Amino acid sequence: MKRRTLYIIILIVSVLGLFVVQYQYLNIGINLAKVQFQRNIGNATQEIKADLATQNQLTFLIGHAITQDNSYFNTSIDSIQDASRHFLNDFITHRLTENGIESDFSYRLFTKDSSDYLTAPKVYDISEKIKTYPIELEGYLPLILNKRLILELQFKDINSYFLFQLNGLTIPSLIFIIAIIFVIVWVLRSFYWQRNIITTTNEFINNLTHELKTPVFSIGLATKILSENALETQKPVIELIQQQTERMKIHIEKVLELGTLESKKQLFELKKVDFTPILERICEDFKQLSTLDDTDFSFKIENKEFIIRTEASHLENAINNLLDNAKKYSEKPKVSLKAFQKGKNLVIEIQDNGIGLTKKEQELIFQKYYRVPKGNTHTIKGYGLGLSYVKEIMKRHKGKISVESEVGRGTNIKLKLPLQHE
């Protein structure tokens, strides 16, 4: 739960960080757009001012409109003013577009001491936030009025225009951020969903194995009582039941040991010990068992102390698992164990003459429930838990496990455990 909370906090902080960075880039982009707009509007106003300073068809029409002189045109003053309003609007639009400004605008033509002479077809409300750019006209139009004449350009929602200019950056960025958030949330949800399933499965398996221990114990006790008064013809059957019961007990213990290790419910306390006598005892016991099933077993342990930090019972189980596996996949098993010091590590090598492993199988054998799909599956029993247990034990000991194998020529498994020096 603590780790889950940490992941959620990291996700939230990362997303907020992305938004802050995006906001800063957006501010930079808006500021650059403002600078560009100011430069463009400056160029456009200079061109507009220059064009309206001389007498031409447009200024001639505007001049008659603002002086309300219809003697040249055979139409009303209102018509002249309306035509002037639209022609001037088209002229300004053209000049702004040429300078890279495509924002909506309005305008008004007025003097300092009177009301407006001309206004744009689109008039903005004075309550709206408007950015204005006044242009004091020179030349023809002020002269015919004999007054200072100002053309004021008006822009509304200029910040929205700047944001629109940056849509090529902001919209993809927002889409990518949303996509990243969606993927991360989906991955975390899938991860915890699968983890909950695994936890539930492990709890079910552990509960089941605990429940199996009672009938297995009862069967073992019953066969022991039966063997005391059994007939000679019955003893082989009773011995077979006892052997299978012992095998079942071993499998149950393996499942429980691995489950408790993975759930971290079991205290795993490493102590500094000399592992040499323990390793010798393991080899002697396995040699005695090997004589019963015609396994050729040999071992060679370097004559010195191997001081390591270990949970001895678990490491002993791990080595026994490897020795048991070494004799499984061969018709005439030949197994050897070597233990020696290499650098600052205790190295334990277990070699067999079995069927060997492919490269793909070598990558998969330490996965939980994986079993090599070879050999007689009816004679080679197991649940694919032994090697995953060994790997977990080596991880707890800060050791390493490696595999060298060739199909048809056997397998060599090497354990490296860090030695403790005084």
Secondary structure, DSSP 8 states (H G I E B T S, - for coil): -HHHHHHHHHHHHHHHHHHHHHHHHHHHHHHHHHHHHHHHHHHHHHHHHHHHTS--HHHHHHHHHHTT--SSSSS-HHHHHHHHHHHHHHHHHHHHHHTT----EEEEEEETTS-EEEE-SS---TTS-EEEEEEE--SHHHHHHTS-EEEEEEEESHHHHHHHHTHHHHHHHHHHHHHHHHHHHHHHHHHHHHHHHHHHHHHHHHHHHHHHHHHHHHHHHHHHHHHHS--TTTHHHHHHHHHHHHHHHHHHHHHHHHHHHHHT-S----EEEE-HHHHHHHHHHHHHHHHHTT-EEEEEE-SS--EEEE-HHHHHHHHHHHHHHHHHT-SS-EEEEEEEEETTEEEEEEE--SS---HHHHHHTTSTT---S-S-TTTS---S-HHHHHHHHHHHTT-EEEEEEETTTEEEEEEEEEB---
